[in-house]
Amino acid sequence: MTPQDSPRPAAAAVLDPVDRASEVIFGLLMAMSFVGSLSVATDGHEEVRTMMIAALGCNLAWGLVDAVMHLVATMTERRRNLRLLRRLQATSDADNGRGLVADALPPLLGSLADAESLERLRQRLLALPAHQFAPRLGFADFKAALGIFLLVVLVTFPLVVPFMFVHETALALQLSQGAAIAILFVAGAALSRYSGGSIWRGGLAMAALGIALSAAIAALGG
């Protein structure tokens, strides 16, 4: 828990670039596993229709699961924050309190924070009303969960749309795979930009990693 988080612990943060890219890549890999099953299929309309329904149904299910698990994780973190506040309030030992604060910080920040900084954080936390740490879900949390669901589901469509308009399965498959590679590249580029790395290198690396993971999923029967 950081000092920036503490004044508003009941509000979920908007999905950051890592969350968005991760959900897109997850949904994309799930859809790619179904599209890849047509690599040796015929041009039969029923096979294509079955694949599209299966891909959409799979991502609908996993988008729902991922959204619900986001809410569970949010509640878990809120309870952890409330437990920290109660432990701080229950101890009169300042050294022990500073140790609790240090343990709650990310490892790098915790290792760099001195006693004075930790004491300021401890005092600020103790000054906060306990009701701000109530482990409940708000509108922003459900909004973030909806965003996760939509990212996982909507990424399916660029992969299945070619099969709706191109009657030749082989060509539609190539267009679908091209769309998947392009999305993987954009997701990797976004992650690299967020972390300060090379956009081109990150995009190409994610495209290669996504292709490898898709092949592994298919080989494992996914």
Secondary structure, DSSP 8 states (H G I E B T S, - for coil): --TTTTT-TTS-----HHHHHHHHHHHHHHHHHHHGGGTT--S-HHHHHHHHHHHHHHHHHHHHHHHHHHHHHHHHHHHHHHHHHHHHHH---HHHHHHHHHHHS-HHHHHH--HHHHHHHHHHHHHS-GGGG-----HHHHHHHHHHHHHHHHTTHHHHHHHHH---HHHHHHHHHHHHHHHHHHHHHHHHHHHTS-HHHHHHHHHHHHHHHHHHHHHTT-
